[in-house]
C-alpha cells in the first residue's frame, strides 16, 4: 500500500499551511507533523495474532503510559497558561490606568504652565488681581500634576470612585 502512486503523491504534496511556516521551530513542528501524516494512512487495526503477542501488548501499554504522562504535563501547562493570562489582563488594565494618569498629569502640567504664562502677561498689563488669580490657578494645576503622578505611582488611582491605597502583590 505504501508503494501505491496515489498515496505517495498525497504524502509528497505540501499543504498551504505548512508552506507558511518560516521559523526553525515551526519547521521542526512541520517535520514532526509530516512524519505523523505518513503513519496516519496506515491500517491501525490489530488482528487476534497481534493481540496474542506479548511484545505488542507491552508496546501498546508503554505508549498509553507515555501518552498519559504527556497529558498530565500538558494539563499543567494549560493551568499555568490561564494563570499567566489572568496576570497579563490585570497588567494590561493597570497599564491603561497608568497611561490615563500620565495624560492627566501632562495636561495639568501644561495647563499650569499656560496659566503661569498668562499671569506674567497680566502683571505686565497692570492687572494685578487677575494676574494673582491666574498665578494661583497655575500653581494649583502644577501641584495637582505632581500629586497625580506621585499618588498613582504609590498605588492611589484617580480613576476609581473610592480613593484609597491599592496594595500591589
C-alpha positions in Angstrom: 0.0 0.0 0.0 2.9 2.4 0.6 4.3 1.8 -2.9 1.0 2.9 -4.4 1.4 6.1 -6.5 -1.7 7.8 -5.1 -0.5 7.6 -1.5 3.0 8.8 -2.4 1.6 11.7 -4.3 -0.6 12.7 -1.4 2.3 12.5 1.0 4.7 14.5 -1.1 2.4 17.4 -1.9 2.9 20.2 0.6 -0.1 21.8 2.2 -0.6 25.6 2.1 -0.4 25.9 5.9 2.9 24.0 6.0 4.4 26.4 3.4 3.6 29.4 5.5 5.9 28.2 8.4 9.1 30.2 8.5 10.9 29.9 11.8 13.2 26.9 12.6 10.9 25.9 15.5 7.9 26.0 13.2 9.8 24.0 10.6 10.6 21.3 13.2 6.9 21.2 14.1 6.1 20.8 10.4 8.5 17.9 10.1 7.0 16.1 13.1 3.5 16.7 11.6 4.6 15.3 8.3 6.1 12.2 9.9 2.8 11.7 11.7 0.9 12.1 8.5 2.8 9.2 7.0 1.6 6.9 9.7 -1.9 8.2 9.7 -2.7 6.4 6.4 -1.6 3.1 7.7 -4.1 0.5 8.8 -4.1 0.5 12.6 -6.4 -2.4 13.4 -4.8 -5.3 15.2 -5.6 -8.9 14.4 -6.0 -11.7 17.0 -2.5 -12.9 16.4 -1.2 -9.3 17.1 -3.1 -9.3 20.5 -1.7 -12.6 21.4 1.9 -11.3 21.0 3.1 -10.1 24.4 5.6 -7.7 22.9 2.8 -5.8 21.0 0.8 -5.6 24.3 3.8 -4.2 26.1 4.4 -1.6 23.4 0.8 -0.6 23.5 0.8 -0.3 27.3 4.1 1.7 27.1 2.6 4.0 24.6 -0.5 4.5 26.7 1.6 5.4 29.8 3.7 7.8 27.8 0.6 9.5 26.4 -1.0 9.8 29.9 2.2 11.4 31.3 2.3 13.8 28.4 -1.4 14.6 29.0 -0.7 15.4 32.7 2.2 17.6 31.7 0.1 19.5 29.2 -2.7 20.0 31.7 -0.2 21.6 34.0 0.9 23.9 31.1 -2.8 24.8 30.4 -3.3 25.7 34.1 -0.2 27.9 34.1 -1.3 29.5 30.8 -4.6 30.5 32.3 -2.9 31.9 35.4 -0.5 33.9 33.3 -3.3 35.1 31.0 -5.1 36.5 34.0 -2.0 38.2 35.2 -1.5 39.7 31.8 -5.1 41.0 31.8 -4.6 42.7 35.1 -1.3 44.2 34.0 -2.9 45.5 30.8 -5.6 47.2 32.9 -3.1 48.7 35.2 -1.1 49.9 32.1 -4.2 51.6 30.7 -4.8 53.4 34.0 -1.2 54.4 34.2 -1.5 55.9 30.7 -4.6 57.8 31.8 -2.8 59.2 34.8 0.1 60.2 32.7 -2.2 62.1 30.3 -4.0 63.8 33.2 -0.6 64.7 34.8 0.7 66.1 31.4 -2.4 68.1 30.8 -2.3 69.6 34.3 1.4 70.4 33.9 0.8 72.1 30.5 -2.3 74.0 31.6 -0.5 75.2 34.8 2.4 76.5 32.6 -0.1 78.3 30.4 -1.8 79.9 33.4 1.5 81.0 34.9 2.5 82.4 31.5 -0.8 84.3 31.5 -0.1 85.5 35.0 3.1 87.3 33.9 1.3 88.8 30.9 -1.4 90.1 33.2 1.2 91.5 35.6 2.8 93.4 32.7 -0.5 94.9 31.7 -1.1 96.1 35.3 -4.0 93.7 36.0 -2.7 92.6 39.4 -5.9 90.9 40.7 -6.4 88.9 37.5 -2.6 88.1 37.5 -2.8 86.7 41.0 -5.8 84.6 40.2 -4.1 83.2 37.1 -0.9 82.6 39.1 -3.0 80.7 41.8 -4.7 78.6 39.2 -1.4 77.8 37.5 0.2 76.8 40.8 -2.8 74.6 41.7 -2.6 72.8 38.3 1.1 72.3 38.7 0.8 70.9 42.2 -2.1 68.7 41.1 0.0 67.4 38.2 2.8 66.3 40.6 0.3 64.9 43.1 -1.4 62.7 40.4 1.9 61.4 39.2 3.2 60.7 42.7 -0.1 59.2 44.1 -0.6 56.9 41.1 3.0 55.6 41.5 2.4 54.7 45.1 -0.9 53.0 44.4 -3.7 55.6 44.5 -5.8 55.5 41.4 -7.6 58.8 40.4 -9.9 56.9 38.0 -11.5 54.7 40.7 -14.6 56.1 42.6 -13.3 55.4 46.1 -9.7 56.7 46.5 -7.5 54.6 48.7 -4.2 53.0 48.7 -4.1 50.0 46.4 -1.9 47.1 47.5 0.4 45.6 44.9 1.2 42.0 45.2 
